[in-house]
Amino acid sequence: MRALVVTGPHAAEVQQVADPVAGEGELLVQVERVGICGTDVELYTGEMAYIPQGFTHFPVRLGHEWTGTVIGTGSAADESWLGRRVTGDTMLGCGHCEYCSAGVHHVCPDRFEVGIRDGWPGALAEKVLVPTRFAHAVPEHVSVAAAALVEPGGNSLRAVQAAALRRGDSVLVLGSGTIGLLAAQFALAAGADVHVAGVREDSLALAATLGVPHTSRLDELDSSPDSRFDAVIDATSLPTSPALAVRLTKPAGRTVFIGLSETPSVLDTRELVLKDVSAIGILSASPGLAGAIESFADGSVVPDPIVSEVIALEDVPSRLEGHRGAGAKAGPKVHVDPRLRPHSP
């Protein structure tokens, strides 16, 4: 089958690789759509922290935001999955450690991370394997674009849940990328008064079309009064944003961190203590996947406009280098259809 293989920093190509074969307790999925995210870019450039830490080595096959149809099973007991549209968890816990036993397999120290850590190839390929216990069925009426946004959707939903918003609460989302825009939509669905701050004007304009009533540029917040919002969600990759997020959170409010910067962030914890602010970090979509699917299925969140273009596997290296297609729309998310060939309509 065809798969995108990153052979080293800034080096990737489509290669013919062996077809995966479903083992006991595994599903074989024909991939229909895959999202490219910031983690994929960091792996491609070699800047991802897992590389120097020894969790990830080249060559690596990317792709952890995906959907497709089950075409094979490794166990007769799983044959009811055949023909169903699915997505899968990125974090594949060992299943028997204290964390997995406690229901937090996404922090299992011996986990696979699909398309990220060594050991489990990603979905930027024609086919992918997923353990049945980590598969999630997606209703057929959910669009293929939305189905491939379940993973970032689960992250964003968890961030909004961590903000503990009550109807009418004010929430600021720092960052108008995929996670920020999805978080804004989940917050709107929760009845919050939503503010989004970002850098790209077209992305902020998209936020407005999604129903966000208040948008601004990030640099406009530098002179903003302190303690304005009941909750702030930092979905940026800027090292200065965590401190800004805490400064703008009201006393007894909540600051949620889901973005990661390339360099360490400086945060004065005295401000957390003296304002009695709760700070929460969000690592994974795992506990939010089912909720994201439910929200997409009932129409309370419609994520499709976040997708800017759908490309072939051969076009992925260009996008990992930061280029946008000539016909790309304003959305921050690039999707890949492995069934396409270059220049396919």
N, C-alpha and C positions, 0 to 999 in steps of 0.2 A: 504494500500500500504506500501512498504518498504521505510524507510527514515533514513538517518543518523541523530542522535540526540546527541548533545553535552550537557551532563547533569551537567557538572562542569569542572573546570580546569583539563586538561589532562584526561578527562573521556568522551568517546564517544562510541556509539554502534548503530547498525542497529535495529530499532524498527518497529513494525507494527503500523501505524497511520491511522487516518481516511482519506479516499480519499477526495481531495479538490473538491468542486463543484463551477462551474463558475457562478458568479452573473451577474447582469446587467453590460454590458460594460467590461466583462472579458473573457479571453480565457483560456481554459484548454489545457495544453500541455503535451504530452508524452515525457519525457526527454530522449535524446539520448546521450548527452555528456555534462560533467561539468568539468571546470577547478578548480584546487586548487590553491589559491594564498596566499600571505603573510598575508592578512587580515584574512583569514580563520585560519591560524596558530595562529595569535595573539588572536583571539576569543577562540580557543581551549585551549591555555595556560592560558587564563584569563588576558593577558597583554594589550588587546585592550583598548584604552582610553575611548571608549563608555561605558565600564562596570562600572568603578568608577564614570563616569559622569551620570549614570543612564539611558542611552539610550538603553542599552542592558542588559538583564537578562537571566540567565540560567533557563530552558533548551533553547537552540537555535539550529535552523536547518540552516546549512550553504549552500552556493552555489549561487554565483551571476554571474559567467561566464558560460553561458549555451546555448544550442540549443536543439530543439526538433520539433515535429510535432503537429499541433493543432488538437485535437480530440474532442473538445467540445466548445460550446459558451454559454454565458448567455443571448445573445440577438439575435433575428432573423436577425437583420441588419448586424450581424458579420459573418453570415454563409459562406460568401465567403472566410473566413480565413481557413475553414476546409480543412485538408490535406496539408496545406502549412508548409514549414520549417520556423521557426522563431527563433529569439532571442529577448531579452527584455532589456530595460533600468534597471539599478540598482536603480536609484534615482526616486522615485515616488512622485512627488510634489503634493500638495493639489489641485492645479489648479485654485485658486482664489486669492492668496496673491500677493503682489507687485512683488515678484521675479518670480513667475509663469507667471504673466501677462507680465513680461518683457522678457520672454523666457529663463530664467535661473532657471528652476525648480530644478536643481541639488543643489541649495543652499537654497531651501525652508526650513524654520525653522520647518515646520510641516511635512516633507517628511518621507515616509517609505524608508528604504534601504533594498532591497531584500536580505535575508539571513545574514543581518548584524545587523540592529536595530530591536527592538521589533516590532511585528505586521504583518510581511510578511515573512512567511517561505521560505527558499531558495530551490535551485534546486537539492541538493544532495538527491534526492528522485526519485521515479518512475514517479511522475507527479508534475507539478507546475502551479500556476495561474499567469497570467500577464494581467494588464489592456490593453484593445485594443489600447488605445491611447499611450501606451508605448511599443507596439510590433513593431518589425522591421522584415519584410520578408527577407529571405536569399535565393538567387537564388539556384536552385537545383544543378547546376554544381559546386557550391562552396563545398569543402569537408566538412564533418562533423567536422573534427578537426579545420579547419579554421573558421567555423561558431561559434564554441565555443570559439574562440579567438577574436571575435569581440569586446567584452568589454575591454580587455587589449589593443586591437588594437586601439580602440577609444581614450583611454588615451594617448597612444603613439603618435597617429596622432596629437592630440591637443598639445602635447609637441613640436613636430616638427613645427607645424603651429605657435606656440608662438615664436619659435626661428627665424621666419621671414627669412628663408634661401633663398638666391639667388643662381642660378646655379654657382657652383664653390666655394661657401663659405665653409670655414672649420668649422666643428662642432665636438665637443668632447662629446661623451656619456659616462658618468660615471656610470658603472654598466653593467654587461653582463647577467643579469637575463631576465625574460620575457619582461618587459617593455623596458629595455635597448636594447635588440636585435630587438624588434619590432620598436622602435624609429629609430634605425640604418637603418632598411629596408625602412622606410618611408623617411628618409633623403636621402638615396641612390636614391629612386624613384624621389626625388626632384632635383637630380643632384648635391648634395653637396659632398664635400670631407670629408668622414666620418672616424672618429677615435673612437675606443671603448676601454675603460679601465675597467678591471675587476679583479677578484681574482682567479676564477677557470680556470685552463689551458684548460680544455676540452670545457668550454663555450666560451673561446676566440678563440679556434680552430674552433668551430661551427660558430662564427661570421665571420671568414675568409671564410668559405665555403659558407656563405650567401652573399659574395661579399664585405665585409668590407675590405678596403685596408690597414688599419693601426690598429693594436691591441697592447695593452701593459698591463702590470700589474699595478694596482692602485698605488702600492708603488713606482713604477718607476717615477710617476709624482711628487713626493715630491721634487725632484731636478730639475724639468722641469722649463724652463724660464717662467716668467710671461707673461700674455697678448698674448697668442699664437693663440687663436681661435676666429673666428667671433661670435660663440655661443657655450655655454656649457649647456648640459642637465644633471642634477643630478638625476639619477634614482637608487640611492643606499639608504640604510637604515643606513648609517654611519653618526654620528653627526659631523664628521670633513669634510665631503664632500662639504657642502654649501660654506664654506670659500675657499676651494680649487677651486671650480667651479668659483667663482668670481675672484680669483687671476688669473686664466688661461684665462678669457674672455678679449678680446681686448677692449680698450676704445670705447665707443659708441656701444658696442656689447650687446648681450642679454644672460642672465643666466636664465634658466628655472628649476624650482624645482618641481619634481613630486614624489620623494622619501620621506619617512618619517622615522626619527630615533626614537628609543624608548625613548631617552633622548633629552632634548633641544639642539639645535645646536647654536654655537656661531659664529656670523657673524659681522664683523666690517663694519658698513654701510658707514663709511668714504670712504672705497674703492669703493663702489658703486657710491657715489657722485663724488669723485675726478676723476673717470674714466667715469662718465656719463653712467653707465651701467644700462640697464633696467632689472629688476628682476620680473619674472612672476611665480605665483604658479598655479598648475593644480590640481584640486580636483577630477574631474569626467570625465568619458568617454562620458557623455550624448551628448554634442554637436558634438562629433566625431564619433558616431556610424554609421551614414549613410555613411560618408566618408570612414570608415574602410571597410564596406561591399562593397562599390564601388571598392576600391583598391584590395580587395581579389577577387572580381568577374572579374575584367579586367586583373588580373594576374600581375599587377605592384608590388604587394607585395604578396609573397607566404610564409605564416607563419608556415606551417605544420612541418618543421624540428625542431621547438622549442619544440614540444611535445616529451617527453622522453618515456612515457609508458601510457597504458590505463588499468585501474584497476577496480575492483568491489567495491561496497559500503563498504563491509566488510574489504577491505584493506586500507581504508582511514585513520583510526587512526594511523596506522604505518607510513604513509607518513606525517601526521601532526606532528609526533614525530621526523621527519627529516630523516627517513630511505628511502633508494632507493631500488627498486626491482632489483633482480639479473640480469634481462635482460634489465634494463633501458638504454636508449641511452643518449647522452650528453646533450640534451635539458633540460632547467630548468623547463618546465611545465609538471605537472602530470595531466592527464585527467581521468575522471571516467565515466564509462558507467553503469548506474543504472540497465540496463537489464541483466548485467552479474551476474553470481553467483561465489563464490570463486573457484579459480582454473579452471575457464572456459577458453577454448582456445581463 
